[in-house]
Amino acid sequence: MGLIGRIVPIKDIETFSRAMRLVCSRIPLAEGWVIGPEEENTQVRRSKNLVLQLGLQDKVKFLGFRRPEELLLSSVFFA
């Protein structure tokens, strides 16, 4: 699963992370990707801390800014 967008409050990365906990409990191989610039504010630190608190550091990955079409066509998408 992926979320493409700036890491700002309106994108609600926290809800995405909590949803990933549920998804990963049912589908152990699932991963969540947060794709977007990380330089804008302290929301990034808050979002990453929540992922750590939920124990999802191996499941929810912050990939930084990427062009979506390049990511979807890359081998990492199919790995």
Residue pairs with C-beta under 8 A, 6 or more apart in sequence:
1 16
1 20
1 23
1 30
1 31
1 32
1 33
2 32
2 33
2 34
2 35
3 11
3 13
3 16
3 32
3 33
3 34
3 35
3 36
4 35
4 36
4 68
5 11
5 35
5 36
6 36
6 37
6 40
7 13
7 34
7 36
7 37
7 38
7 40
7 41
7 43
7 44
7 47
7 62
8 40
8 41
8 43
9 43
11 36
13 34
13 43
13 47
13 50
14 46
14 47
14 50
16 32
16 34
16 60
17 32
17 47
17 50
17 51
17 54
17 56
17 60
18 54
20 30
20 32
20 54
20 56
20 59
20 60
21 54
21 55
21 56
23 30
23 32
24 30
24 56
24 59
30 59
31 59
31 60
31 61
32 56
32 59
32 60
32 61
33 60
33 61
33 63
34 47
34 60
34 61
34 62
34 63
35 63
35 64
35 65
35 66
35 68
35 71
36 64
36 65
37 64
37 65
38 44
38 62
38 64
38 65
44 62
47 62
48 62
51 57
51 60
51 62
54 60
63 71
71 77
